[in-house]
Amino acid sequence: MMPFGGIAAFILLSFIAAYMQTLTGFAFGLLLMGAVALTGLIPLPEAAIIVSFLTLANALMILVKGWREIARIPFLLSLTGAIPLILVGYVLLDLLASSSLAAMRLILGLVIIVSSLQLIFRPSPRKTLSSEPSFVFFGALGGIMGGLFSTAGPPLVYHLYRQPLPHSMIRETLVAVFSINAMFRLVLVTASGELPPHAIIWAAAALPGVLLATYAARRWPPPLSPAALRRLAFVLLLMSGLSLALPVIIG
């Protein structure tokens, strides 16, 4: 069982990650998984289960009012690609967890670094919506990452932010895709008999903080421009990713 100090640290990390997720539309799983990997509070496979639970809670609060803004066609096409590949990512996580912790840290670190760079070097928006197969393709890439670390964000964020859609529609669509991914991943974990009871306890302990962070970010957003928020998220993600990847590369 995690000591009280560890639980308190995990609750704080979950609060920060949920706050950033609500403001930007992604980063919850990336920030929380990166922080967990750095601190060693929880084994990564179990942390991915907890992230799935908390992602669902965060998404439900956001979508209670925002579900009407979901871009339905991109949402459905992205899920078409994501759902089958979540299983592939989940199997890969099992293989890595049993063979190489260093490889897991390196992959997660590189994913986080690439994600942070997306916030700074954002692609130019298209004038027309991308083709339908492109949403399936990027959804599939997100599905692999969602199965691995419950962090389906980077490929989908890159693709959706290129679309000629309002920011609020992109944000709600991303959150909706992440919630379905998390739900399907939890079904896989439960069906495989790999749902540890203490993971539910840790998720329940962090849940009030996640709900509070989600409400606070929606009700009282910080007086920062979108560009400033992106820079803040960039710094947090980049530091986390470098801290994970560099020791493995140097070693």
Secondary structure, 3 states (H helix, E strand, C coil): CCCHHHHHHHHHHHHHHHHHHHHHCCCHHHHHHHHHHHHCCCCHHHHHHHHHHHHHHHHHHHHHHHHHHCCHHHHHHHHHHHHHHHHHHHHHHHHHHHHCHHHHHHHHHHHHHHHHHHHHCCCCCCCCCCCHHHHHHHHHHHHHHHHHHCCCHHHHHHHHCCCCCCHHHHHHHHHHHHHHHHHHHHHHHHHCCCCCHHHHHHHHHHHHHHHHHHHHHHHCCCCCCHHHHHHHHHHHHHHHHHHHHHHHHHC
